[in-house]
C-alpha cells in the first residue's frame, strides 16, 4: 500500500470520530445553560427548571391525574405529595395498584390521611388486560377518572405547584393532541444511581433536545402525557396499548395519527434513579435500548455516534498513529483533522456535562464518571442489539409487541422512542 493512501479503516474511524464530535457539540448547545432552577416541593433540591409563567387558559377545567403504582419505591410518598400541592383548582388523583397486597397501598393511605380535602382515589383492581401490566393498570384506573383532561405520570415523578396548570394549558388549542414533559434525574442511594442519573441527564435529555431542535415532534414520555378525554376515546382508550411495550411513545403516536400535534412542554419534572446495583441498572437501561431497536431498528443502528468517550479515545489513538506516519501532506492533514475533531469533541463533552449538572460541586464529583457512563452506554448498545425479551418489574416481556399500523407511517427519529414503559 502506498504511504500516501489512507486505509479504509482510517477513513471510517475519521468519519466516526467527526460524527461523534459533531453530535457532542449539538447536544451541548441544545441543553439549557444555567436555567432558573427551584427545589421541588416535598423533597431536597432538584434540578427542575422553572415552569412557564404564561397564562393558563385551562385553569378552570378539571384534570384527572392517573398514576399507576407498583411497590413502595424510595421517596414514593414525597413524590406523590408534590401532586397534592398543585394550585390548579379542579383536579383528581387516581392511584392504581393491581394487587391488594401491594406495599404502595399503605403509602396512598398515608397520603389520603395527610390531604383529607383532596380528591385522592385508590384503585385496587386485579383484572389483567393484555401483556403490558402498566397499561392494564391504567385501563382499570381510567374507569374512575371524572374530568375532561387526563394526565398520566409515572410513579417516580416530582413536580412544581404550577405543573398541572402548565401541562394542561396547550390543550386549549384544538390542534394540540398531547403534551409531554422531559425530566431531570437524581440518583437516590449510592454510586450506581448516580451513574444512572447521567444516562438521563447527559444522554437521553440532550438527545431529545437535539431531535426537537431539528424539528421532530414524535415524542411521548411516561413522565407526563396530558391529553383531552375525548382524544383518548378517539384512539380507542388505553385498550389500544395493552400489548405495546413502549406504551408511552405509542399513545402519543396514536394521537398524532389523528392529525393532532404533540407539544414538548417547557416544564421539566424530576425523577429518581434508584437501581442499587450494576445488574439492576444494566437491566433497566438495556431494556430501554432494546425497545428503541424494536420500534426503530435503523435509528438504533446509528446510536453509536452518541457515545462520545469511546470515539474520543479512538480519535486520540488515530491522531497519534497518523502523526507518526505523517510523511506526506495527506497523512499530515488527516492527523491535524483528527486532532482538531478530538479536541473539539472533548470540549463539547465537558460542556455537555457542565450544562447537565449546573452545579460546581456535582460537576467535579461526577466528572470521573463521564468516561464510565459513555463506555457503559456503548456496551449496552451492543447488548441491546441482541435478545428478544426485556425485564420490567420482574416480568419478562417480549420485544416488539403490537404497534399501531398508522403510527409506523413515515420515518421515526432515533431519539423519539427512548421512553419505554418504565414507570408505574
N, C-alpha and C positions, 0 to 999 in steps of 0.2 A: 504494500500500500504506500502510495506517495506521501511524503511527510506533510505536504501542504493540504491534504484532504482530511476533513473531519469524518469520523466514523458515524454510521447511522445511530449507534448508541449515544454518542456525544450530542448529536443533534436532538435526539429525543429527550435526553436529560436537560439540555439547554432550554428546550421548549417547556418542559415540565416545571423547571425552576422559575422561568419567566411567568408562567401561568399562576403558580402559587404566590409569587411576589405580587403580581397584579391583584389577585384575589385579596391578599392581606391588606393591600392599600385601600381597595374598595370597601372592605369590611371595616377598617379603622375609620374611614371618612364617614361611612353610613351610620356609625354609632353616635349617639348624642354625647356631647362633650361637657362634662361637669354640669349636667342638667340639674334643675332645682329638685331637691330630694327632701322627703319628710319621713318620719317614723310611722309605720303602720300601726293603727290602733290595735291594742291587745298584745303587743309583743315588743321585742327590742328593736333598735333602729334597723330599718330595712332599706334596701336600695330600690325604692319605688319612686319614679319621677312624679312630679305634681300633676294631678289630673287637670283636664281642661276647665277653664273658668267661664266657658261660653254659656249662653242661656240654655235652659233645659225645657224644650217645648213639650216633652212628655212627662213633666213633673207631676201632673195630676192623673196620670194613667197608672193603673195598678200593675205591679210586677210580681210574678211568681218565680222564686229562685229555687231551682232543683239541684240538690247536692247529693249524689249517690255516695254512700259511705261503705267502707269495708274495713273493720278493725279500728282499734283505738290508736291511731298514729300519734307520734310525739307532736305536741302542740296542736292537736286537733281542736281542743276547746278554745284555745287562744285564736286560732284561725277562724273558727265558726263565729266567735264573738264579734269579729270585725264586720260580719254581715248583719249583726243585730244592731249595729251602731250607725246605720245609714240614716241620712237626713231626708231621704225620699219619703213622701207622705203615705204611700199605699204600697206595702209590699208584704209578701208571704214567704216564709221559708218552709220548704218541704225537704226533709232529710230522710233518706230511704236506706234501709238495710234489707238483705234477703234472707236473714236468719234471725230467729228470736233469741239466739244466744250470742249475737254479735256484740263484742265489747263496746262498740260505738254507741250502743243504746244508752248506757249509763252516762256517757258524755252529753248526749242530746237531752236526757232528763235533767242533768245539771244546768244546761243552757236554758231549758224551759223554766226552771225554777228561778234562775237569775234574771230572766226577762219575761215575767208573767203577763205583761201587757202586749207582748208581741205575738203575732200570728205565726207560731212555730209548730209545724205538724210533723210527727214521726210516722213514717210509713214502714211497717214491718210486713213484708209480703214475700212468701217463699215461691211464688209462681215463676217458672222459667220460660222465657220466650227466646228461642234461638240460641246460637253458640256464644254470643257476646254477653257475658253476665252483667257488665255495667249497663248496657243498653236494656237488658231485661229488667234491671232495677229501675231504669228511667221509665220504661213502659208502665210499670206498676205505680210509680210516683206521679206520672202525668195525669192519672185519673183524679188526683187531689188538687191539681193546680186550678186556681179560680180566676186568674187575672188575664188580661189581654196581651201582656208581654211576658215571654218566657226567657229566663236566664239560666243557662246550665253552667255550673262552675265546679271544678274538681275539689276534692275534699281538703287538699293541702294548700289552698289559696287564701291569702290575707289581702284585704283591700282597704282603701281610704273611705271616709264617710260620704264622699260625693260619688262613689263608684256607680251606684245604680242610676243616679241622675245622668252621669256621663255616658254610660254604655247604652242607655235607652234613648238618648237624645237623637242620634242619627236615624232611628226608626220612624221618626215623624215624617221623613221623606219617603213617599211610597215607592221610590225607585230602589231603596235600600232593603235588602232581604235579611242580612245577618251582619252582626257586629261581633268582632273577636278581639282579643287582647293578647299582646305579648306579655312576658313576665321576666322577672329577675329572680335569681335563686340565691339562697343562703344554705350553707352546709350546717346540718344540725347533728352534732355528736362525734366529731373527730376528723381524722385525716381523709378517709375516702369520701365522706360527704363534701368536703372542700373540693376534692378533685371532681366530683360530680357536679358541683355548682359551676365550675369552669366550663363543663360541657354545655351548659345552658347559656351562661353569660358571655362566653368567648367563642362559641361555635354556632349554636342554634340561633340565638337572638341576632348576632351580626349577619348570619346568612339570610334570615328573613328580611332584615332591613335592606340588604343588597338587592334581593328579589323585588321588594316593594319599591325601591328607588328606580328599578328598571321597568316598573310599570305593572308588575304582576299583582293580581288581587286574588289569587287562588289559595286562600288561607282558611284555616279552621282549627283553632286551638282549644283544647279542653279547659284551659284556664278560664275562658269566658266564651260562651256562644249566646248571643242575645238575638231573639227574633220574635216577630208577632205570632200569636197563637194561630191566626189564620194562615200564615205561611207554613207553619209546622203541619197543619192539617192538609195543606195543598200538596206537600211532598209525601203524604201518607203516614205522618206521625213517626214516632220512634221505631215503629214496626218495620219501616223501610231499611233500618240499620241493624236489625237484630242479628244478622250473620256477618257483619262487616268488622274487620279488625280495627282499622283506622276510622272509627265511627265519627270522631270529631271532624276530621277532614271531609268525610263523605256527607255528613249532614250539610256542611256549607256548600259542597259541590252539588247536592240535590237542589239547594236553594238557587244556586247560580244557573242550574239547568232551567229554571223558571224564567230566566231573563232578569233576575234581580241582582243588585250589586252587593259585594262584600266590602265592609269598612274595617280597616285595621285601626282600632281606636288609639288615640294618643295616650290613653290611660295604660299604665303598666301595673300589674299586680305582682305580689310577692309569692314565691313558692318555696317549700322546704325540700331539701335533698337529705334523705335520712338513711340511705343504704350504708350499713355499718362496716361491710366487708368488701374486699375486692371482688369476690364472686358475685355478690348481690348487685354491685354496681355494673360489672361486666354483663350480667344477665339482663339488666334493665336497658342499658344503652345498646347492646346488640339487638335487643328486641326492636328498638326504635329504627335501627339501620335496616333490619330485615323487613320491617314494614315499608320503609322507603323503597326497598328493592321490589317488593310485591306490587306496589302501586305504580312505580315509575322506574323500570329497570335501566333505561338509558340514562336518566338523571343520576341514579345510584352509581353507575359506572364512572361518572365524571366527578364524583365526590373527592377523588384522590387529590385534587388541587386545593382542597380546603383545609388541609392539614399542613401548616407551614413548616414546622420544625424539621421533619424528615427531609423536606426539599431544601431547606437552608443548609443542613448538613451535607446534602448531596451537592449543592451549589459550591460550598467551600471546598469539598473534595475535588470537584470538577475544575474549579479555578486553579487549585494547586497543580493538578495534572496538566492542564493546558499551559500554565505559566512555565512549567518545567520543560515543555516541549515547544515553546514559542520560538521556533527557529525561522518562522516566516510570518508575513503580515496577517494571514488568515487565523493562525493559532493565537497570535498576539491580540487580535481583535476579539476573538472568541473568549480569551481569558479576561480581557477587560470587560466585555459584556457580562460574563458570568459573575465577575467580582461586583460590578455595579448592581446587577439584579439581586445578588445575595445580600449586599449591604442595604439596599432599598427594602427588601423583604424583611430583614431583621429590624430595621427601624419601624416599619409598618406593624410588625407583630408586637413590638414593645408598645407602640401607640394604641393598638387594639387592646392590649392588656390594661393599659392606663385608663382608657375610656370605659372598659368593662368594670374596673374596680372602683375608680373615682376617689379612693381614699389612699393617702400615702402609706398608712400602716399596712393595709391589705395588699397594696401594690407590691411592697417589698416582701411581705410574708409569703405571698403566693407566686412570686416571680420564679422561684426554683421549680414550681410545679408545672410551668408552661411547657417545657420540653416533654415532660412525662405525659401531660394531657394530650398534646398533639400526637405523640407517638402511640399512645393508647388508642386514640381515635383511628389512626391508620390501621392498627392491628384489628380493631373491632370492625372496621370496614371490610377487611379481608375475611373475617369470620362471618360477617353479615352476608357475604356473597354465597354462603352455603347454608344448608339447613332448611327444613320445611315447616318448622314449628317455632313458636316463641312461648315463653313462660310469663303469664300475667296473673298476679295474685295467687301463685301456687298452682295454677291450672295451665296445661299445655293447650295452646291454641294454634290451629293450622294457619300458616301464612298464605295470604291470597284468598280470603273469604270472598263472598259475593260482593260485587261492586256494581253501582248503577251504570247501565249501558250509556245513558245520555252523558254521564259525567266523564266518560272516557273520551269523548269527542274533543279533539284539539290537543295541543302539546301541553304537558304538565311541567312546571318548573321544578327543578331539583329540590328547592327549599320549601316548596309549598306543601309537602306531605310529611314533614318531620314530626308533627304532633300525632301521637298514637293514642290508643285507649289506655292512658296512663293513670289517670286519677279516678276517684270514685270507688 
